[in-house]
């Protein structure tokens, strides 16, 4: 009995609503939908008034104004070929690029790179002899890798 009822239900012709899309209607719809959701994505600019801080006279925010971060010790994930190989605290210091823009730099030692599986002997110039004008900055005297030597 149930089979006969099911057969009657599914054998009825059902009306199919056919939607016709025109390129203009689709374009107008997309503009409307994008406009609804893009209002929260607009860029916002903030300013910081250091005088609002207690003892604000001693605060130097010039690094932040140049788009840099403050030097210090940060918890970082070390990525190698897109995979995280380590998570550790590393000390960062300020360096300047060829245009004079500040950026943070850390010291990667020979031992650290070898522990990550990097064949340091395959990269001549990775650990240069420090002569004073090598651009190593705060890591002078340390066994710091020159990361530009890793790019081939």
One Martini backbone bead per residue (centre of mass of N, CA, C, O) as a GRO file, in nm:
protein
  152
    1UNK     BB    1   0.057   0.063  -0.020
    2UNK     BB    2   0.300   0.254  -0.004
    3UNK     BB    3   0.393   0.222  -0.296
    4UNK     BB    4   0.144   0.348  -0.432
    5UNK     BB    5   0.168   0.628  -0.297
    6UNK     BB    6   0.452   0.697  -0.400
    7UNK     BB    7   0.382   0.674  -0.700
    8UNK     BB    8   0.177   0.909  -0.702
    9UNK     BB    9   0.359   1.136  -0.604
   10UNK     BB   10   0.597   1.095  -0.831
   11UNK     BB   11   0.400   1.103  -1.095
   12UNK     BB   12   0.359   1.380  -1.071
   13UNK     BB   13   0.350   1.677  -1.212
   14UNK     BB   14   0.589   1.918  -1.194
   15UNK     BB   15   0.672   2.235  -1.156
   16UNK     BB   16   0.912   2.432  -1.329
   17UNK     BB   17   1.133   2.675  -1.247
   18UNK     BB   18   1.267   2.906  -1.469
   19UNK     BB   19   1.571   3.064  -1.471
   20UNK     BB   20   1.668   3.380  -1.597
   21UNK     BB   21   1.984   3.507  -1.688
   22UNK     BB   22   2.135   3.812  -1.690
   23UNK     BB   23   2.415   3.999  -1.701
   24UNK     BB   24   2.294   4.252  -1.567
   25UNK     BB   25   2.162   4.120  -1.320
   26UNK     BB   26   2.422   3.998  -1.207
   27UNK     BB   27   2.585   4.260  -1.175
   28UNK     BB   28   2.388   4.406  -0.986
   29UNK     BB   29   2.389   4.191  -0.763
   30UNK     BB   30   2.694   4.196  -0.700
   31UNK     BB   31   2.713   4.492  -0.619
   32UNK     BB   32   2.512   4.476  -0.388
   33UNK     BB   33   2.649   4.252  -0.221
   34UNK     BB   34   2.930   4.384  -0.194
   35UNK     BB   35   2.825   4.646  -0.057
   36UNK     BB   36   2.723   4.512   0.206
   37UNK     BB   37   3.021   4.379   0.293
   38UNK     BB   38   3.240   4.628   0.254
   39UNK     BB   39   3.203   4.825   0.501
   40UNK     BB   40   3.404   4.644   0.702
   41UNK     BB   41   3.683   4.671   0.494
   42UNK     BB   42   3.779   4.935   0.540
   43UNK     BB   43   4.017   5.151   0.577
   44UNK     BB   44   4.200   5.241   0.874
   45UNK     BB   45   4.317   5.524   1.051
   46UNK     BB   46   4.563   5.578   1.302
   47UNK     BB   47   4.641   5.766   1.588
   48UNK     BB   48   4.912   5.870   1.813
   49UNK     BB   49   4.922   6.015   2.144
   50UNK     BB   50   5.186   6.036   2.363
   51UNK     BB   51   5.075   6.259   2.569
   52UNK     BB   52   4.858   6.056   2.706
   53UNK     BB   53   5.077   5.954   2.862
   54UNK     BB   54   5.249   5.877   3.115
   55UNK     BB   55   5.530   6.026   3.068
   56UNK     BB   56   5.533   6.105   2.742
   57UNK     BB   57   5.819   6.247   2.696
   58UNK     BB   58   5.987   5.946   2.682
   59UNK     BB   59   5.851   5.864   2.415
   60UNK     BB   60   5.951   5.658   2.131
   61UNK     BB   61   5.767   5.642   1.806
   62UNK     BB   62   5.937   5.639   1.537
   63UNK     BB   63   5.919   5.342   1.451
   64UNK     BB   64   5.611   5.332   1.414
   65UNK     BB   65   5.602   5.561   1.196
   66UNK     BB   66   5.788   5.358   0.998
   67UNK     BB   67   5.669   5.049   1.043
   68UNK     BB   68   5.797   4.940   1.292
   69UNK     BB   69   5.949   4.768   1.555
   70UNK     BB   70   6.043   4.672   1.854
   71UNK     BB   71   6.288   4.575   2.024
   72UNK     BB   72   6.337   4.225   2.128
   73UNK     BB   73   6.159   3.960   2.271
   74UNK     BB   74   6.024   3.690   2.072
   75UNK     BB   75   5.774   3.479   1.980
   76UNK     BB   76   5.856   3.226   1.737
   77UNK     BB   77   5.816   3.083   1.421
   78UNK     BB   78   5.994   2.839   1.251
   79UNK     BB   79   6.034   2.834   0.900
   80UNK     BB   80   6.058   2.547   0.663
   81UNK     BB   81   5.917   2.505   0.378
   82UNK     BB   82   5.626   2.573   0.531
   83UNK     BB   83   5.738   2.456   0.807
   84UNK     BB   84   5.730   2.395   1.138
   85UNK     BB   85   6.038   2.359   1.346
   86UNK     BB   86   5.988   2.603   1.554
   87UNK     BB   87   5.952   2.741   1.897
   88UNK     BB   88   6.078   3.065   2.001
   89UNK     BB   89   6.285   3.278   2.164
   90UNK     BB   90   6.388   3.595   2.018
   91UNK     BB   91   6.626   3.828   1.945
   92UNK     BB   92   6.578   4.172   1.849
   93UNK     BB   93   6.705   4.410   1.613
   94UNK     BB   94   6.808   4.697   1.458
   95UNK     BB   95   6.789   4.767   1.113
   96UNK     BB   96   6.896   4.874   0.780
   97UNK     BB   97   6.831   4.938   0.477
   98UNK     BB   98   6.925   5.082   0.180
   99UNK     BB   99   6.697   5.321   0.246
  100UNK     BB  100   6.679   5.340   0.582
  101UNK     BB  101   6.487   5.126   0.681
  102UNK     BB  102   6.352   4.980   0.945
  103UNK     BB  103   6.431   4.655   1.100
  104UNK     BB  104   6.411   4.336   1.208
  105UNK     BB  105   6.673   4.136   1.367
  106UNK     BB  106   6.827   3.820   1.385
  107UNK     BB  107   7.008   3.545   1.528
  108UNK     BB  108   7.157   3.284   1.340
  109UNK     BB  109   7.308   3.002   1.406
  110UNK     BB  110   7.481   2.733   1.318
  111UNK     BB  111   7.337   2.535   1.508
  112UNK     BB  112   7.048   2.601   1.436
  113UNK     BB  113   7.064   2.534   1.133
  114UNK     BB  114   7.155   2.239   1.175
  115UNK     BB  115   6.903   2.154   1.343
  116UNK     BB  116   6.713   2.222   1.079
  117UNK     BB  117   6.892   2.092   0.822
  118UNK     BB  118   7.113   2.283   0.732
  119UNK     BB  119   7.371   2.313   0.490
  120UNK     BB  120   7.614   2.533   0.560
  121UNK     BB  121   7.849   2.444   0.356
  122UNK     BB  122   7.668   2.522   0.089
  123UNK     BB  123   7.710   2.837   0.202
  124UNK     BB  124   7.883   3.074   0.102
  125UNK     BB  125   7.880   3.349   0.328
  126UNK     BB  126   7.707   3.289   0.585
  127UNK     BB  127   7.991   3.316   0.765
  128UNK     BB  128   8.147   3.582   0.802
  129UNK     BB  129   8.407   3.776   0.839
  130UNK     BB  130   8.455   4.008   1.076
  131UNK     BB  131   8.540   4.369   0.993
  132UNK     BB  132   8.295   4.601   1.071
  133UNK     BB  133   8.143   4.632   0.758
  134UNK     BB  134   7.890   4.396   0.743
  135UNK     BB  135   7.593   4.464   0.870
  136UNK     BB  136   7.541   4.322   1.166
  137UNK     BB  137   7.560   4.500   1.410
  138UNK     BB  138   7.455   4.365   1.714
  139UNK     BB  139   7.609   4.074   1.615
  140UNK     BB  140   7.887   4.120   1.685
  141UNK     BB  141   8.088   3.827   1.736
  142UNK     BB  142   7.887   3.645   1.636
  143UNK     BB  143   7.729   3.348   1.491
  144UNK     BB  144   7.592   3.495   1.229
  145UNK     BB  145   7.378   3.479   0.980
  146UNK     BB  146   7.352   3.546   0.635
  147UNK     BB  147   7.052   3.538   0.476
  148UNK     BB  148   7.131   3.617   0.179
  149UNK     BB  149   7.294   3.340   0.131
  150UNK     BB  150   7.027   3.152   0.102
  151UNK     BB  151   6.982   3.284  -0.162
  152UNK     BB  152   6.949   3.158  -0.519
   0.00000   0.00000   0.00000
